Amino acid sequence: MQRRLLAGLLLFAPMLAHAQPAAQSSAASLVPLPASVRPEAGSFVLSASTRVCAGDKASRANAELLKAWLRQQQGWTPRDCGRAAADAADVILLEAGDEADAEEAYQLHVQPGRINLRGRAAGQFYGLQTLMQLVPVTRAPKLELPAQRIDDAPRFAYRGMHLDVGRHLFPVDFIKQLLDRMAHYKLNRFHWHLTDDQGWRIEIKRYPRLTEVGGQRRETDGDGKPYGGFYTQEEVREVVAYAAALHITVIPEIEMPGHALAALAAYPELGCTPGPFETGTTWGVFDDIFCPTEPTFTFLENVLDEVIPLFPAPYVHIGGDEAPKTRWKQSAAAQEVIRREGLKDEHELQSWFIRRMERFLHSRGKRLIGWDEILEGGLAPDATVMSWRGEAGGIAAARHGNDVIMSPTRCCYLDYGQGPKDTELWQKGGELPIEKVYAYDPVPVELEADKRHHILGVQANVWTERMPREEVVEYMVFPRLLALAEIAWTPQAQRDFDAFDRRLSGQYPRLAQAGIGFRIPAPWGLNDGMAVEQAHYTLDLRPRVPGSRIHYTLDGSVPTRASPQATGPVDVDVPADGTVTVRTLTITADGRESGIHRATLRNRRYKAAQAVPEDARTKGVSYRYYEGEFARFSEMDAATPVRSGSAQSFDWRGYGRHEHFGLRFEGWLQVPEDGVYRFRAQADDASALYIDDEAIVRNETYDQPVEGSVPLRRGWHRLRLDFYQRSGDIGLGLEWAKGDAPLKPLDAGRLRH
């Protein structure tokens, strides 16, 4: 295991064979950003003569890790330290922290002549990751590290990544590679989703059919090809031990009561109907779940009695999500439990189910984690809630006194696409760009200060329905996982996306060196633009991945390696009231190609205004209220309003529903002066904004703010804001500004109708 640990955590062979001077500071590319970095005068010269020294046992283990990395990265064999470390020059000295020090904190002091790294075992380990990022990627006889003092500790104790292996299975070596990257970016919790409808992936010796039957499926989403596999208990131990060496805790998830088709296919007597059941071959949520009978609880307890010894983690995740109550409503056995236990309904039955499993876990010295559906019907007293359907569940749990891990879909689900479908190499739904991930703060502003300590941290979730291969996982996870890592580690007040984006440029060579097939981002300078009665643009296109080249087209065609290369300013002329789409292809130094990225440049005329519209007599806006499970605005357009009236705000409250409804607001907006106006609509779930019947914002694919611009003449303009809500978190807001001024709320009270 030691050899594999070094090959992964400590990066692969250097990209360049020739030695190069490397005096340039790489401190500007640290991810996650440390809590405190103070530059000092001078630099430390790292070379083959540098000694790595340590005193205590934990420090010696970390010192050996660093020496192995220097051998692999630079080809050096660091000298033994001897006993002269305290006063010697040209030395890296690892010192144990005090018991009073925070477990994951460290102090790294780079000085001319020596480097001191102090901390407890985990803190030292994270300090090494920082030190490794200070060392340039390329080989050179001598490397200069700028003098600085770094004092660092994480913002959150729980910094996690989840991987679903129920839908698609991944080799142990690939999981180790992911663990390596997690550790390098200071993530410390690996949530291993081991069972689901489409596959049972962990060996349970007492129930061999779980893997013989439940670990196999007839086909995958209609492809006609059998699929299957599982991890032996020995392989699980191997992964857990490997993670522990990286200071990562592995948390298993065994789904219950829902997502149980694979288990029911193996042991149909655990269902509420006779079956037959089949391991899931398609995606979605299925009505057949575990029946709340004594044989089911015996089975689950026996399964957990084999799972628990494999995982030293204090937690076991039991799922608890997406458990339809259809079969329980029809089951005499389930209804008898409701009657016997004095429960109100099937939601309380699920709560009773979860509480029973929590008591069992407590008897084995473990605590329970569940998705936020475990709130339904009442929350188990010691359960930790993983809030995925927005933040509402997490807020409710924290107010109840339960611990919370935030992982809402709108900013933590890395199976969502990273850009528009036509620009991505792999995009199977949704859209979650890296800037949206980075913008997330796991502590909700509305949560009371005395409850915020219940927010343990944040987690990125990787669901693999549409990720059949390792390279797809790498593409979807990286670099967005680095944004999540900075959310989890860096103090909120110090986070800034533009600065992170610049630092990220220095991480791409490290990811490439580690063999990670990350998503290649769009070039800097490729942004949508709008000029008013101005035909000429000059673009400065620069690659975000160092050493890459950019090819582009302006004629609507897809760029190839034969297309013009952006080696300097790119001039673009746009006809009046026309557009030009700039498309780019980025090719990295090792020959990898990006998706086709694009930006639209516009040359607009001002929209004419009306003087004083006849129907602008009343303050506020008119509204129409709709009910229905809308998935597109076209469905709302075709519906008949339930009622209509006047409103003084765009607030969704007060219409009687929290899900499955829509609103249309209309009114006249008075624009104070000529200019290009920016509008940003924030909606959960969907929003569309029209000015004078032109769509400025239309967003019904994912929950995030979307901004649009339009040139407006002074006077009155017709505004329409459409909104619909499916379920989960809910919100609606509208902001505007002229030019580059800060956006401010646009309240309906400013309008007339």
C-alpha positions in Angstrom: 0.0 0.0 0.0 2.9 2.4 0.7 4.0 2.4 -3.0 0.4 3.2 -4.2 0.1 5.9 -1.6 3.2 7.7 -2.9 2.2 7.2 -6.5 -1.1 8.9 -6.0 -0.9 11.4 -3.1 2.5 12.6 -4.0 1.8 13.2 -7.7 3.1 11.3 -10.7 6.3 11.7 -12.6 7.2 15.2 -13.6 5.9 16.6 -16.8 9.2 18.1 -18.1 12.4 16.1 -18.3 14.8 19.1 -18.4 15.8 21.0 -15.3 14.7 24.6 -15.2 15.2 27.5 -12.8 12.1 28.0 -10.7 12.3 31.2 -8.6 8.8 32.3 -9.4 6.4 32.1 -6.4 3.7 29.5 -6.6 2.1 30.7 -3.3 -0.4 32.6 -5.5 -1.9 29.2 -6.6 -2.6 27.6 -3.3 -5.9 25.8 -3.0 -7.6 25.9 -0.6 -6.5 29.3 0.4 -4.9 29.2 3.9 -6.4 31.3 6.7 -3.3 33.5 7.0 -0.4 34.0 4.6 2.3 36.6 5.5 5.1 37.1 2.9 8.6 37.7 4.2 11.9 38.7 2.7 14.0 36.2 0.9 13.5 32.6 -0.1 14.4 29.1 0.8 16.5 27.2 -1.8 15.3 23.6 -2.0 17.8 21.1 -3.5 19.2 17.6 -3.3 21.2 18.7 -0.3 18.2 19.7 1.7 17.6 17.5 4.8 14.1 16.5 6.1 14.1 16.2 9.9 11.6 15.1 12.5 11.5 14.1 16.2 8.4 12.3 17.3 6.7 9.3 15.7 3.9 11.1 13.8 6.4 13.7 12.5 8.7 11.0 11.3 5.9 9.4 9.3 5.1 12.7 7.7 8.8 13.3 7.1 9.1 10.0 5.3 6.1 11.0 3.1 7.8 14.3 2.1 11.1 12.5 1.4 9.4 10.0 -0.8 7.7 12.8 -2.7 11.0 14.6 -3.2 12.5 11.4 -4.6 9.6 11.0 -7.0 9.1 14.6 -7.9 12.7 15.8 -8.2 14.7 12.6 -8.3 16.5 13.5 -5.1 17.3 11.3 -2.1 17.1 13.6 0.9 19.9 13.2 3.4 19.3 11.9 6.8 19.0 14.6 9.4 21.1 13.2 12.3 20.8 15.1 15.5 21.8 18.6 14.3 18.3 19.6 13.2 17.6 22.3 15.7 20.3 24.7 14.5 21.1 23.4 11.0 20.6 25.3 7.8 19.1 23.9 4.6 16.7 21.8 6.5 12.9 21.1 6.6 12.0 20.5 10.2 8.7 18.9 11.2 7.7 19.5 14.8 4.9 18.1 16.9 2.1 20.4 18.0 0.8 20.6 21.5 -2.2 18.6 22.6 -4.0 22.0 23.0 -3.5 22.7 19.3 -6.4 22.1 17.0 -6.1 18.7 15.4 -6.0 19.9 11.8 -4.2 23.2 12.3 -0.6 23.8 11.3 2.0 26.6 11.0 4.4 26.6 8.0 7.3 29.0 8.2 9.5 29.3 5.1 12.7 31.2 5.8 16.0 31.6 4.1 18.0 28.6 5.2 15.1 26.5 6.7 11.5 25.5 6.7 9.6 24.8 9.9 6.3 22.9 9.9 4.5 22.5 13.2 1.3 20.7 14.0 -0.3 17.5 15.3 -0.4 14.5 12.9 -3.3 15.6 10.7 -2.3 19.3 10.8 1.3 18.4 9.8 -0.1 16.3 6.9 -2.1 19.3 5.6 0.9 21.5 6.0 2.8 19.1 3.8 0.1 19.5 1.1 0.5 23.2 1.3 4.3 22.9 1.1 4.0 20.6 -2.0 1.9 23.2 -3.7 4.6 25.8 -3.0 7.1 23.7 -4.9 6.9 24.3 -8.7 5.7 21.4 -10.9 8.8 21.3 -13.0 12.2 19.7 -12.2 15.2 21.9 -11.5 18.5 21.5 -9.6 17.4 24.2 -7.2 14.0 25.6 -6.5 13.3 28.8 -4.7 10.4 29.0 -2.3 9.4 32.5 -1.3 9.7 33.2 2.4 6.4 33.4 4.1 4.6 32.4 7.3 1.3 30.4 7.0 -1.0 29.9 9.9 -3.8 27.7 8.9 -6.8 25.7 10.2 -10.1 24.6 8.6 -13.3 26.4 8.8 -15.4 23.2 9.0 -14.6 19.8 10.6 -16.6 17.9 7.9 -15.2 18.4 4.4 -16.6 15.7 2.3 -17.1 14.0 -1.1 -19.7 11.4 -1.9 -19.4 8.7 -4.6 -22.3 6.6 -5.8 -21.1 3.1 -6.8 -24.5 1.6 -6.8 -25.3 2.9 -10.3 -21.8 2.4 -11.7 -18.9 0.5 -10.1 -15.4 1.8 -10.1 -12.1 0.0 -9.4 -10.4 0.2 -6.0 -7.4 1.9 -7.7 -9.6 4.6 -9.1 -11.2 5.2 -5.7 -7.7 5.5 -4.2 -6.8 8.1 -6.9 -9.9 10.1 -5.8 -8.8 9.8 -2.2 -5.4 11.1 -3.1 -6.9 14.2 -4.7 -9.3 14.7 -1.8 -6.4 14.6 0.7 -4.2 17.0 -1.4 -7.0 19.5 -1.2 -7.7 18.9 2.5 -11.0 17.0 2.3 -11.4 14.5 5.1 -14.7 12.6 4.7 -15.4 10.0 1.9 -19.1 9.1 1.8 -19.3 5.8 0.0 -22.8 5.1 -1.4 -22.7 1.3 -1.5 -26.2 0.2 -2.2 -29.1 1.3 -4.4 -31.9 0.0 -6.6 -29.4 -0.7 -9.4 -26.8 -2.6 -7.5 -25.7 -3.9 -4.1 -21.9 -3.3 -4.0 -20.6 -4.6 -0.7 -20.0 -8.3 0.2 -22.3 -9.5 3.0 -21.2 -13.1 3.9 -24.4 -14.0 5.7 -26.5 -13.0 2.6 -24.5 -14.0 -0.5 -27.4 -13.4 -2.8 -27.1 -9.6 -2.2 -24.1 -9.6 -4.5 -24.9 -12.7 -6.5 -28.3 -11.3 -7.5 -28.5 -7.8 -6.2 -25.0 -7.0 -7.5 -26.0 -7.7 -11.1 -28.5 -6.1 -13.4 -29.8 -7.4 -16.7 -29.0 -4.2 -18.6 -28.5 -0.5 -18.1 -31.0 2.0 -19.4 -31.9 -0.2 -22.4 -28.4 -1.0 -23.6 -29.0 -4.8 -23.5 -25.7 -5.5 -21.7 -25.5 -7.2 -18.4 -23.7 -5.2 -15.7 -22.4 -6.1 -12.2 -19.8 -6.3 -9.6 -19.1 -5.6 -5.9 -16.4 -5.0 -3.4 -15.2 -7.8 -1.2 -14.8 -7.1 2.5 -11.1 -7.3 2.0 -11.2 -4.6 -0.7 -13.3 -2.5 1.6 -10.7 -2.8 4.4 -8.0 -1.9 1.9 -9.8 1.3 0.9 -10.6 2.3 4.5 -7.0 1.8 5.5 -5.7 3.7 2.5 -8.0 6.6 3.4 -7.0 6.5 7.0 -3.4 7.0 6.0 -4.6 10.2 4.2 -6.5 11.4 7.3 -9.8 10.6 5.5 -12.7 8.9 7.3 -14.8 6.6 5.1 -18.6 6.7 5.9 -20.6 3.8 4.4 -24.1 4.3 3.2 -26.6 1.3 3.3 -29.9 2.6 1.9 -33.1 2.1 3.8 -36.1 1.9 3.6 -36.1 3.1 0.0 -33.7 2.4 -3.0 -33.9 -1.2 -2.1 -34.7 -3.0 -5.3 -31.4 -4.8 -5.5 -31.9 -6.2 -2.0 -35.5 -7.2 -2.7 -34.4 -9.0 -5.9 -32.1 -11.1 -3.8 -34.5 -11.6 -0.9 -38.1 -10.8 -2.0 -39.5 -11.7 1.4 -38.3 -8.3 2.6 -40.8 -6.5 0.4 -44.4 -5.6 1.1 -45.6 -7.6 -1.9 -44.6 -11.1 -3.1 -42.7 -9.6 -6.1 -41.0 -10.8 -8.2 -38.4 -8.0 -8.0 -35.6 -7.2 -10.4 -32.4 -5.2 -9.8 -33.1 -1.8 -11.3 -32.2 -1.4 -14.9 -33.3 2.2 -15.3 -32.9 5.3 -13.1 -35.5 7.0 -10.9 -37.5 6.3 -7.7 -39.4 3.0 -7.3 -42.4 2.1 -5.2 -41.0 -1.2 -3.9 -39.1 -0.5 -0.6 -38.3 -2.5 2.5 -41.4 -3.5 4.4 -41.3 -2.5 8.1 -41.5 -6.1 9.4 -39.4 -8.0 11.9 -37.7 -10.1 9.2 -36.7 -6.9 7.6 -35.2 -5.5 10.7 -33.4 -8.7 11.5 -31.9 -8.6 8.0 -30.8 -5.0 8.2 -29.3 -5.5 11.7 -27.4 -8.5 10.4 -26.1 -6.6 7.4 -25.0 -3.7 9.6 -23.3 -6.1 12.0 -21.0 -7.1 9.0 -20.6 -3.5 7.8 -19.8 -1.8 11.0 -16.6 -3.6 11.8 -15.2 -2.6 8.4 -15.6 1.1 9.0 -14.0 2.8 12.1 -16.0 5.9 11.3 -18.3 7.1 14.1 -21.2 7.3 11.6 -23.2 5.0 9.4 -25.3 6.6 6.7 -28.7 4.9 6.2 -30.1 6.9 3.3 -33.7 7.5 4.2 -34.4 9.5 1.0 -36.9 9.0 -1.8 -39.0 6.3 -0.1 -42.5 6.3 -1.7 -45.2 5.2 0.7 -47.3 3.5 -1.9 -46.6 -0.1 -0.8 -46.8 0.8 2.9 -50.3 2.2 2.3 -51.4 -1.0 0.7 -49.6 -3.3 3.2 -51.5 -5.0 6.0 -48.2 -5.5 7.8 -47.2 -1.8 7.6 -50.7 -0.7 8.6 -50.5 -2.9 11.6 -47.3 -1.3 12.7 -49.0 2.1 12.4 -51.9 0.9 14.5 -49.8 -0.8 17.1 -47.3 2.1 17.6 -50.0 4.8 17.5 -48.5 6.5 14.5 -50.4 9.1 12.5 -49.5 8.0 9.0 -46.8 6.5 6.7 -44.5 9.5 7.2 -44.5 8.8 11.0 -43.9 5.2 10.1 -40.7 6.1 8.3 -39.6 8.2 11.3 -40.3 5.2 13.5 -38.3 3.0 11.1 -35.3 5.4 11.3 -35.5 5.8 15.1 -35.4 2.0 15.4 -32.3 1.7 13.3 -30.8 4.6 15.2 -31.2 2.7 18.5 -29.5 -0.3 16.9 -26.6 1.8 15.7 -26.3 3.3 19.1 -26.0 -0.2 20.6 -23.1 -0.7 18.3 -21.4 2.6 19.2 -22.3 4.4 16.0 -24.3 7.5 15.1 -26.8 7.8 12.2 -26.6 10.1 9.2 -29.5 10.3 6.8 -30.7 12.5 3.9 -33.1 15.2 4.9 -36.2 13.1 4.3 -35.5 11.6 7.8 -37.1 14.8 9.1 -40.5 13.6 7.8 -42.7 12.4 10.6 -40.3 13.5 13.3 -36.5 13.5 13.6 -34.5 10.9 15.4 -32.9 12.6 18.5 -29.2 12.0 17.7 -29.4 11.8 13.9 -27.2 14.0 11.7 -29.1 15.4 8.7 -27.5 15.6 5.2 -29.5 18.5 3.6 -29.8 17.9 -0.1 -33.2 19.3 -1.2 -32.0 22.8 -0.6 -31.2 24.2 2.9 -34.7 24.1 4.5 -34.1 20.6 5.9 -30.7 21.6 7.3 -32.1 24.7 8.9 -35.0 22.8 10.5 -32.6 20.1 11.9 -30.2 22.7 13.3 -33.0 24.5 15.0 -34.1 21.2 16.4 -30.6 20.7 17.9 -29.4 18.1 15.4 -26.1 18.3 13.5 -26.2 19.1 9.8 -24.0 18.5 6.7 -25.0 20.8 3.9 -25.0 19.4 0.3 -27.9 21.1 -1.6 -28.4 20.1 -5.2 -28.1 23.6 -6.5 -24.5 24.0 -5.6 -23.1 20.6 -4.4 -24.2 18.0 -7.0 -21.3 17.4 -9.3 -23.3 15.2 -11.6 -25.0 18.4 -12.9 -23.4 19.7 -16.1 -20.7 22.4 -15.9 -22.0 24.5 -18.7 -24.6 24.5 -21.6 -25.1 21.1 -23.2 -23.6 22.2 -26.5 -20.3 23.3 -24.9 -19.6 20.3 -22.8 -17.8 17.0 -23.6 -20.1 15.3 -21.0 -23.4 16.9 -20.0 -26.5 14.8 -19.2 -28.6 17.4 -17.4 -28.7 20.4 -15.2 -26.1 23.1 -15.1 -23.8 23.9 -12.2 -20.8 26.1 -13.2 -17.8 26.2 -10.9 -18.5 29.8 -9.9 -21.9 28.7 -8.6 -20.2 26.0 -6.5 -17.7 28.5 -5.2 -20.4 31.0 -4.3 -22.0 28.7 -1.7 -21.8 29.4 2.0 -22.9 26.4 4.0 -24.1 28.5 6.9 -27.5 29.9 6.0 -27.9 33.6 6.7 -31.3 33.0 8.2 -30.0 30.4 10.8 -29.7 31.9 14.3 -26.2 32.5 15.6 -26.7 30.1 18.5 -27.6 27.3 16.1 -24.8 27.7 13.6 -22.4 25.4 15.4 -24.7 22.5 14.3 -23.5 23.0 10.7 -20.6 20.5 10.7 -19.6 21.2 7.1 -20.3 20.6 3.5 -20.1 17.8 1.0 -20.0 17.4 -2.8 -22.2 14.6 -4.1 -21.3 12.5 -7.2 -24.2 10.5 -8.5 -23.2 8.2 -11.3 -26.3 7.3 -13.3 -24.7 9.1 -16.3 -21.1 8.4 -15.4 -20.2 4.9 -16.7 -16.4 5.4 -16.8 -13.6 6.7 -14.6 -12.8 9.5 -17.1 -16.3 10.8 -17.0 -16.1 11.0 -13.2 -12.8 12.9 -13.4 -14.3 15.3 -16.0 -17.4 16.0 -13.8 -15.6 16.3 -10.5 -12.5 18.3 -11.4 -12.0 21.2 -11.0 -15.3 21.8 -9.2 -14.1 19.7 -6.2 -11.4 22.3 -5.6 -14.1 25.0 -5.3 -15.9 22.8 -2.7 -12.6 22.2 -0.9 -12.1 26.0 -0.5 -15.6 26.4 0.7 -14.9 23.8 3.4 -11.5 25.1 4.5 -11.1 28.8 3.9 -12.7 31.5 6.1 -15.7 32.8 4.4 -14.5 36.5 4.6 -11.4 35.6 2.6 -13.1 33.9 -0.3 -13.2 35.6 -3.7 -14.0 33.8 -6.9 -11.9 35.9 -9.2 -8.9 35.3 -7.0 -9.7 31.6 -6.8 -10.0 31.4 -10.6 -6.5 32.9 -10.9 -5.1 30.5 -8.3 -6.9 27.6 -10.0 -4.7 28.2 -13.1 -1.7 27.0 -11.1 -3.6 23.8 -10.1 -4.3 22.5 -13.6 -0.7 21.3 -14.2 -0.8 19.5 -10.8 -4.0 17.8 -11.8 -2.5 16.8 -15.1 0.6 15.5 -13.4 -1.6 13.3 -11.2 -3.3 11.8 -14.3 -6.6 13.5 -13.7 -8.7 14.2 -16.9 -10.2 17.4 -15.6 -12.6 19.6 -17.6 -10.6 22.2 -19.6 -12.3 25.6 -18.9 -13.1 28.3 -21.4 -10.4 30.9 -22.1 -10.1 34.1 -20.1 -11.6 36.9 -22.1 -14.4 34.8 -23.7 -17.4 36.6 -22.4 -20.7 37.7 -23.8 -20.7 41.3 -24.8 -23.2 44.0 -25.7 -22.3 47.3 -27.3 -24.8 50.0 -28.1 -24.5 51.3 -31.7 -20.8 50.2 -31.7 -19.6 47.6 -34.2 -16.1 46.7 -33.1 -14.8 44.4 -30.4 -11.2 43.5 -29.5 -10.9 40.2 -27.6 -7.9 39.2 -25.5 -8.2 35.4 -25.3 -5.9 33.7 -22.9 -5.9 30.0 -21.8 -6.7 29.2 -18.2 -4.6 26.0 -18.4 -0.9 27.1 -18.7 0.8 26.1 -21.9 -2.5 25.6 -23.9 -3.4 27.1 -27.3 -6.7 28.5 -28.4 -8.3 28.0 -31.8 -11.4 30.1 -32.7 -14.0 30.8 -35.3 -16.3 33.8 -36.0 -18.4 32.4 -38.8 -20.6 30.0 -36.8 -18.5 26.9 -37.6 -17.1 24.6 -35.0 -13.4 25.3 -34.4 -10.8 22.6 -35.0 -7.0 22.3 -34.7 -6.9 23.8 -38.2 -8.8 26.9 -37.2 -7.1 30.3 -36.6 -5.1 30.4 -33.4 -5.5 33.3 -30.9 -1.9 34.5 -30.5 -2.8 38.1 -29.9 -5.8 40.4 -29.9 -8.8 39.1 -31.9 -10.8 41.8 -33.8 -14.5 41.3 -34.3 -16.9 43.5 -36.2 -20.6 43.1 -35.5 -23.4 44.4 -37.8 -26.0 46.8 -36.5 -28.7 44.9 -34.5 -26.7 41.8 -35.2 -24.6 39.2 -33.3 -21.4 37.3 -33.8 -20.7 34.1 -32.0 -17.1 33.5 -31.0 -16.4 29.8 -30.6 -13.2 28.4 -29.1 -11.3 25.1 -28.8 -8.6 24.9 -26.2 -5.8 22.3 -26.7 -3.5 21.6 -23.7 0.2 21.0 -23.9 -0.4 17.2 -23.7 -2.9 17.3 -26.6 -6.2 17.1 -24.7 -9.1 19.1 -26.2 -11.8 21.1 -24.4 -15.4 21.3 -25.3 -16.5 24.0 -27.7 -16.9 27.2 -25.7 -18.7 30.2 -27.0 -19.6 33.9 -26.4 -22.1 36.1 -28.2 -21.2 39.7 -29.1 -24.1 42.0 -29.8 -24.4 45.4 -31.4 -27.7 46.7 -30.2 -29.9 49.7 -30.7 -31.8 51.2 -27.8 -35.3 50.0 -27.1 -37.7 52.8 -27.5 -39.8 53.9 -24.5 -43.3 55.0 -24.1 -44.0 58.4 -22.5 -46.9 57.7 -20.1 -48.8 54.4 -20.7 -52.5 54.6 -20.3 -52.5 51.4 -18.2 -49.8 52.6 -15.7 -52.2 54.2 -13.2 -51.8 51.9 -10.1 -48.7 51.3 -8.0 -47.5 47.7 -8.1 -48.0 44.9 -10.6 -50.8 42.7 -11.8 -50.4 38.9 -11.1 -51.8 35.7 -12.4 -51.6 32.6 -10.1 -51.4 29.1 -11.6 -51.4 25.6 -10.0 -49.8 22.6 -11.5 -46.6 20.5 -11.7 -44.9 22.6 -14.3 -41.6 21.4 -15.8 -41.5 24.1 -18.5 -42.9 27.6 -18.9 -44.7 26.4 -22.0 -46.8 24.3 -19.7 -47.6 27.2 -17.5 -48.5 29.3 -20.6 -51.0 26.7 -21.6 -52.6 26.6 -18.1 -55.6 28.6 -17.0 -54.9 31.0 -14.1 -56.6 30.0 -10.8 -56.9 33.7 -9.9 -55.5 37.1 -10.6 -55.1 40.5 -8.9 -52.7 43.2 -7.9 -49.5 42.8 -5.9 -47.0 45.2 -4.2 -44.0 42.9 -4.3 -42.6 39.9 -6.1 -42.8 37.8 -3.0 -44.1 34.3 -3.6 -45.6 34.1 -0.1 -49.3 34.6 0.5 -50.5 32.6 -2.5 -51.3 29.5 -0.4 -48.8 27.0 -1.7 -45.1 26.0 -1.3 -45.0 23.7 -4.2 -46.5 23.0 -7.6 -47.6 26.5 -8.6 -46.6 29.4 -10.8 -46.9 33.2 -10.9 -46.9 35.8 -13.7 -46.2 39.4 -12.7 -46.7 42.3 -15.2 -46.3 46.0 -15.0 -44.6 49.1 -16.4 -41.1 50.1 -15.3 -39.9 53.7 -15.5 -36.3 53.9 -16.6 -34.7 57.1 -15.4 -32.1 57.6 -18.2 -30.7 56.1 -21.4 -28.3 53.2 -20.8 -27.6 49.5 -20.8 -29.4 47.9 -17.9 -28.6 44.6 -16.3 -31.3 42.4 -14.8 -30.7 39.4 -12.6 -33.4 37.0 -11.6 -32.9 34.6 -8.7 -35.4 31.9 -8.5 -35.9 28.5 -7.0 -37.1 26.8 -9.1 -37.5 28.7 -12.4 -37.8 32.3 -13.7 -38.1 34.2 -16.9 -37.9 38.0 -17.3 -39.2 39.9 -20.4 -38.7 43.6 -21.2 -41.0 44.9 -24.0 -41.7 41.3 -24.9 -38.0 40.4 -25.3 -36.7 37.5 -23.1 -33.8 39.0 -21.1 -33.5 36.1 -18.6 -35.0 32.6 -19.1 -33.8 30.0 -16.7 -35.7 26.7 -16.2 -32.9 24.2 -16.0 -31.2 24.8 -12.7 -31.7 27.0 -9.6 -29.2 29.9 -9.7 -29.2 33.6 -10.5 -29.1 34.4 -14.2 -28.3 37.8 -15.6 -29.2 39.5 -18.9 -28.7 43.0 -20.3 -30.7 45.3 -22.6 -30.2 48.9 -23.8 -33.2 51.0 -22.8 -34.2 54.6 -23.6 -35.5 56.8 -20.8 -39.2 56.3 -20.2 -41.6 53.5 -19.6 -41.0 49.8 -20.5 -43.2 46.8 -20.2 -41.9 44.2 -17.7 -43.0 40.6 -17.2 -41.6 38.2 -14.6 -42.6 34.5 -14.7 -41.9 32.0 -11.9 -42.8 28.5 -11.1 -42.0 26.2 -8.2 -41.8 22.4 -8.2 -40.8 21.4 -4.7 -38.1 21.8 -2.1 -36.4 25.2 -1.5 -38.3 28.2 -2.8 -37.3 31.8 -3.6 -37.8 34.6 -6.1 -35.9 37.9 -6.4 -35.2 40.5 -9.1 -32.3 42.9 -9.2 -31.2 45.6 -11.7 -28.5 48.2 -12.3 -27.4 50.5 -15.0 -24.0 49.6 -16.6 -21.4 48.3 -14.1 -23.2 49.8 -11.0 -23.9 47.3 -8.2 -27.1 45.4 -8.6 -30.0 46.5 -6.3 -33.4 44.9 -5.6 -36.1 45.9 -8.1 -39.3 45.9 -6.0 -42.7 45.6 -7.6 -43.7 48.7 -5.8 -41.6 50.7 -8.2 -43.7 49.5 -11.1 -47.2 50.6 -12.3 -50.1 48.7 -13.9 
